[in-house]
Amino acid sequence: MQPTAALLVLVALACVASRAHGATNAEKAKATATAVAAGGGPAGSAATGAKVAPPKGAVETATPLTEPLKDGTETRITCTFKGTGKSAAMAGTYHYKLWVPEGYAADPKKTWKTIFIADPNGKAKLGAMADWIKAHGYIAVMLEESKNGPWEPILGNFLAAHEDVVKRMRVAEGKKVATGFSGGARASSLFVTLVPGFGGLVLQGAGCSDVNPDGTYVVKDIKVKSVAGTFGKKDMNYKEAARLKKSFGARIEVFEFEGGHQWAPKEIIEQALTAVDGKLPK
């Protein structure tokens, strides 16, 4: 299900209110929203809302939906998002790495839990989550272009990948989970609001994208039943753990570890994923 252009613009505008990103990223979000509203191209690194022409380059062919996929393998997928109207600036070609779980081909009627992963530096990986994801039979979608910076490629990459994977794979609606670290966590808090069917959210090393004037997070559009947070006790964002608890209440469980600003270590992220997974629809 593709979100409306109006919804995408509202999401971009909501990002402006986020003080959690810091002044620089807030200015970038505002510039992006301004450019989209004006019908301009990607805002790039602009901080004034000026129109920036999309980069020129060879046009890639999207990976056919009939592309053979092998169980227990990772495949790079090329996909597109055809934005229209005010969301046209998000249109483009994007990529994601697709993990196909073992046993996927054995039962052509079975639907599968799916996890979307965002990295603040782009080109997300399974990382410390690999063993857990494989053991629990998840499809994994690792976003490539989604990284810290303008919101257009972040949202465009997610929307393109989501639209593609629900056509390509047997994704179980209501059993989708989003996770990411730092800026990827903040992006994930938006992903779960853009399309239906998400049941869980795991925020690593950061809270949500949008902040209320009283310091709590804007969570009214985050409908997932289960949320987890992971924070190193020496993380510069450690104080956000308390803010998450205040914002989500009983919906969230926070897992702490001895460390700094980093992806959660294996034993911690597995606890967080297990907590969220246990509350997904049966």
C-alpha positions as CSV (number, residue, x, y, z in Angstrom):
1,M,0.0,0.0,0.0
2,Q,1.6,3.3,-1.1
3,P,1.1,6.3,1.2
4,T,-0.4,9.5,-0.1
5,A,1.8,12.4,-1.2
6,A,0.2,14.5,1.5
7,L,1.2,12.0,4.2
8,L,4.8,12.0,3.0
9,V,4.9,15.8,3.2
10,L,3.4,15.7,6.7
11,V,6.0,13.3,7.8
12,A,8.8,15.4,6.4
13,L,7.4,18.5,8.1
14,A,7.0,16.6,11.4
15,C,10.7,15.9,11.3
16,V,11.4,19.6,11.6
17,A,10.2,19.6,15.1
18,S,12.7,16.9,16.2
19,R,15.3,18.4,18.5
20,A,16.7,14.9,19.1
21,H,18.6,15.2,15.8
22,G,20.4,18.3,16.8
23,A,20.3,21.7,15.0
24,T,22.1,20.6,11.9
25,N,19.8,17.7,11.1
26,A,16.7,19.7,12.0
27,E,17.8,22.4,9.4
28,K,18.3,19.6,6.8
29,A,14.8,18.2,7.5
30,K,13.3,21.7,7.2
31,A,15.2,22.3,3.9
32,T,13.9,19.0,2.6
33,A,10.3,19.7,3.6
34,T,10.5,23.1,2.0
35,A,12.0,21.7,-1.2
36,V,9.3,19.0,-1.4
37,A,6.5,21.5,-0.8
38,A,7.9,23.8,-3.5
39,G,8.1,20.9,-6.0
40,G,11.9,20.9,-6.1
41,G,14.3,18.0,-6.4
42,P,16.2,16.4,-3.6
43,A,17.4,18.9,-1.0
44,G,20.9,17.2,-0.8
45,S,23.0,19.0,1.8
46,A,21.2,22.3,1.4
47,A,20.3,24.1,4.6
48,T,18.2,26.9,3.0
49,G,15.5,24.9,1.2
50,A,16.9,25.7,-2.2
51,K,16.0,23.5,-5.1
52,V,18.7,21.0,-6.1
53,A,18.6,19.0,-9.3
54,P,18.6,15.2,-8.9
55,P,22.0,13.6,-9.8
56,K,22.4,12.4,-13.3
57,G,23.6,8.9,-14.0
58,A,22.9,5.6,-15.7
59,V,19.4,4.3,-15.2
60,E,19.3,0.9,-13.4
61,T,16.9,-1.8,-14.2
62,A,14.8,-3.0,-11.3
63,T,15.3,-6.5,-10.2
64,P,12.5,-8.6,-11.8
65,L,10.0,-10.0,-9.3
66,T,10.6,-13.4,-11.0
67,E,14.3,-13.3,-10.0
68,P,15.2,-16.7,-8.5
69,L,16.0,-16.6,-4.8
70,K,17.7,-19.3,-2.8
71,D,16.8,-20.1,0.8
72,G,19.5,-19.0,3.3
73,T,21.1,-16.5,1.0
74,E,21.4,-12.7,0.8
75,T,20.6,-10.9,-2.5
76,R,21.0,-7.3,-3.6
77,I,17.7,-6.0,-4.9
78,T,17.2,-2.9,-7.1
79,C,13.8,-1.2,-6.8
80,T,12.1,2.1,-7.5
81,F,9.7,4.5,-5.9
82,K,7.4,6.4,-8.3
83,G,6.6,9.4,-6.3
84,T,3.9,11.8,-7.6
85,G,3.0,15.4,-6.9
86,K,4.7,16.6,-3.8
87,S,6.4,13.3,-3.2
88,A,8.0,13.4,-6.6
89,A,11.3,14.4,-5.0
90,M,11.5,11.0,-3.4
91,A,11.1,9.2,-6.7
92,G,14.1,7.2,-7.8
93,T,16.1,4.0,-7.9
94,Y,17.0,2.4,-4.6
95,H,18.6,-0.8,-3.2
96,Y,18.3,-3.2,-0.4
97,K,19.9,-6.5,0.6
98,L,17.3,-9.3,1.0
99,W,17.8,-12.2,3.4
100,V,15.7,-15.2,2.4
101,P,15.2,-17.5,5.4
102,E,15.8,-21.2,5.4
103,G,12.7,-23.2,4.5
104,Y,11.1,-20.4,2.6
105,A,10.5,-22.4,-0.6
106,A,9.2,-25.5,1.2
107,D,5.7,-24.1,1.9
108,P,4.3,-21.8,-0.8
109,K,1.4,-20.8,1.4
110,K,3.3,-19.8,4.5
111,T,3.8,-16.1,5.3
112,W,6.9,-14.9,7.1
113,K,7.8,-12.3,9.7
114,T,10.0,-9.5,8.3
115,I,12.5,-7.1,9.7
116,F,13.6,-3.8,8.1
117,I,17.1,-2.5,9.1
118,A,18.4,1.0,8.8
119,D,22.1,2.1,9.4
120,P,23.1,5.8,10.0
121,N,25.9,5.2,7.5
122,G,23.8,3.4,4.9
123,K,24.2,-0.1,3.5
124,A,22.7,-1.8,6.6
125,K,23.8,-5.3,7.5
126,L,22.4,-8.1,9.7
127,G,25.3,-7.5,12.1
128,A,24.9,-8.9,15.6
129,M,21.3,-9.7,14.8
130,A,22.2,-12.3,12.2
131,D,22.0,-15.5,14.3
132,W,18.7,-14.4,15.9
133,I,17.1,-13.4,12.6
134,K,18.1,-16.7,11.0
135,A,17.1,-18.8,14.0
136,H,13.6,-17.2,14.1
137,G,12.9,-17.4,10.4
138,Y,12.7,-13.7,9.5
139,I,12.9,-12.2,6.1
140,A,15.4,-9.3,6.4
141,V,15.4,-6.1,4.4
142,M,18.7,-4.1,4.8
143,L,18.3,-0.6,3.4
144,E,21.3,0.8,1.4
145,E,20.5,4.5,0.7
146,S,18.8,5.2,4.0
147,K,21.4,7.0,6.1
148,N,21.9,10.2,8.2
149,G,21.1,13.3,6.1
150,P,18.2,14.5,4.0
151,W,14.9,12.8,4.6
152,E,14.0,12.2,1.0
153,P,16.4,9.3,0.3
154,I,15.7,7.8,3.8
155,L,11.9,7.7,3.2
156,G,12.3,6.9,-0.5
157,N,14.5,3.9,0.2
158,F,12.2,2.5,2.8
159,L,9.0,3.0,0.7
160,A,10.7,1.5,-2.4
161,A,12.0,-1.5,-0.5
162,H,8.7,-2.1,1.3
163,E,6.6,-1.8,-1.9
164,D,9.0,-4.3,-3.6
165,V,9.4,-6.8,-0.8
166,V,5.7,-7.3,-0.2
167,K,5.3,-8.1,-3.9
168,R,8.4,-10.3,-4.1
169,M,8.0,-12.2,-0.8
170,R,5.3,-13.7,1.3
171,V,5.4,-11.1,4.1
172,A,3.1,-11.6,7.1
173,E,1.1,-8.5,7.7
174,G,1.0,-7.4,11.3
175,K,4.4,-9.2,11.9
176,K,6.7,-6.6,10.4
177,V,9.5,-5.1,12.7
178,A,11.7,-2.1,12.1
179,T,15.0,-1.5,13.7
180,G,18.0,0.8,13.3
181,F,20.9,2.4,15.2
182,S,21.2,6.1,16.0
183,G,19.8,8.0,13.0
184,G,18.6,4.7,11.7
185,A,16.6,4.3,14.9
186,R,14.9,7.7,14.4
187,A,14.2,6.8,10.8
188,S,12.7,3.5,11.9
189,S,10.3,5.4,14.2
190,L,8.9,7.0,11.0
191,F,8.9,3.9,8.9
192,V,6.3,2.2,11.1
193,T,3.9,5.1,10.6
194,L,4.1,5.2,6.8
195,V,2.6,1.8,5.9
196,P,0.3,-0.6,7.8
197,G,1.3,-4.0,9.1
198,F,4.0,-3.2,11.6
199,G,3.9,-4.9,14.9
200,G,7.2,-4.0,16.5
201,L,9.9,-1.4,16.7
202,V,13.5,-1.8,18.2
203,L,15.3,1.5,18.7
204,Q,19.1,1.1,19.2
205,G,21.1,4.0,20.6
206,A,18.5,6.7,20.0
207,G,14.9,7.5,20.5
208,C,12.2,8.6,18.1
209,S,12.4,11.3,15.4
210,D,9.8,13.8,16.8
211,V,9.9,15.5,20.2
212,N,7.0,17.3,22.0
213,P,7.7,20.7,23.6
214,D,7.7,18.9,27.0
215,G,10.6,16.7,25.9
216,T,8.5,13.5,25.4
217,Y,8.4,11.8,22.0
218,V,5.6,12.1,19.6
219,V,4.2,8.6,19.5
220,K,0.5,8.9,18.7
221,D,1.1,7.6,15.2
222,I,3.3,4.8,16.2
223,K,0.7,2.0,16.5
224,V,3.0,-1.0,17.0
225,K,2.1,-3.0,20.1
226,S,5.6,-3.6,21.2
227,V,8.7,-1.4,21.4
228,A,12.2,-2.0,22.7
229,G,15.2,0.2,23.2
230,T,18.9,-0.6,23.7
231,F,21.4,1.9,25.1
232,G,25.0,1.8,26.3
233,K,25.3,3.3,29.7
234,K,28.1,5.6,28.3
235,D,26.0,6.5,25.2
236,M,25.7,10.2,24.6
237,N,22.0,9.5,24.1
238,Y,21.6,7.4,27.2
239,K,19.1,10.0,28.7
240,E,16.8,9.2,25.9
241,A,16.0,5.8,27.5
242,A,14.1,7.5,30.2
243,R,12.3,9.7,27.7
244,L,11.2,6.6,25.8
245,K,9.8,5.0,28.9
246,K,7.9,8.1,29.7
247,S,6.5,8.4,26.2
248,F,5.6,4.7,25.5
249,G,4.8,3.6,29.0
250,A,4.0,-0.2,29.3
251,R,4.6,-0.7,25.5
252,I,8.4,-0.4,25.8
253,E,11.1,-2.4,27.4
254,V,14.6,-0.9,27.6
255,F,17.8,-3.0,27.6
256,E,21.0,-1.5,28.8
257,F,24.6,-2.6,28.5
258,E,28.1,-1.5,29.4
259,G,29.2,0.5,26.4
260,G,28.9,3.7,24.4
261,H,27.1,4.9,21.3
262,Q,26.9,1.6,19.3
263,W,24.7,-1.1,17.8
264,A,23.6,-3.3,20.7
265,P,25.9,-6.3,21.4
266,K,24.6,-9.7,20.5
267,E,23.3,-10.8,23.9
268,I,21.4,-7.5,24.3
269,I,19.9,-7.2,20.9
270,E,18.7,-10.8,21.0
271,Q,16.9,-10.0,24.3
272,A,15.3,-6.9,22.7
273,L,14.2,-8.8,19.6
274,T,12.8,-11.7,21.6
275,A,10.8,-9.3,23.7
276,V,9.2,-7.6,20.6
277,D,8.8,-10.9,18.7
278,G,6.9,-12.4,21.7
279,K,4.2,-9.8,21.4
280,L,3.6,-10.1,17.6
281,P,0.3,-11.7,16.5
282,K,0.4,-15.5,16.6
